[in-house]
Amino acid sequence: MYERWQDEDVEILSVAVDGQGAEVVKPYLEQTTFPTVVDENSVMLNTFGFKKVPNGIFVDTHGTIRLVQEGFDVKESEHLEAVKKLLRGEVDQVELDDASSARKEDALTQQLAQTKYKLGMEYAKQDRKEEALKELDDAILLDPDNFIIRKQRWYIRYPEKFGTEIDFAWQQAQFKREQEQEAAYRRQGLTCGPDGCFVQV
């Protein structure tokens, strides 16, 4: 895809969101032909309100953002068609309906979730896994729809699922499993993260 779009004067910059740093990301970049930077502090995710990856942001030659899409997928025909329309100059901007980036959430709760996430990542870098998992569990309780937080937690809890190949199918199934279990507990009056519950007061 990148090679095809280079002919249309398109550059791709990949931003790898990983709180554990560049060393964790390197093995996944061996087959890429475009530059990648690592966002250890989730600055991009927090700026745009993204809770999952991958995402797509189309910026024109003047620096104007023309498309922001949470969950951008090069295999999704609607997403590719949107980029083609922008490249051909058929539209100035594209808004796709399946994004959930226009969330209205409590800012303080989101800040606390991100603080817990960052603390968890610091513990993980120090190989203090139990403390890292505790902070990430707390972050998930505050922000249960955040795939990024869960993924970092899985990296610690299930390292065998993070080899040279990314098991996206497992991640999606695990995300669904955890959310369904947590929802079932909530219906019983419990507040639960992936590893535990407590009674709401």
Buried (B, 14 or more C-beta within 10 A) or exposed (E): EEEEBEEEEBEBEBBBBBBBBEEBBEEBBEEEEBEBEBBBBBEBBBEBBBBBBBBBBBEBEEEEEBBBBBBBEEEBEEBBEBBEBBBEEEEEBBEBEEBEBEEEEEEEEBEBBBBBBBBBBBBBEEEBBEBBBBBBBBBBBBBBBBBBBBBBBBBBBEEEBBEEEEBEEEBEEBBEEBBEBBEEBBEEEBBBBBEEBEEEE
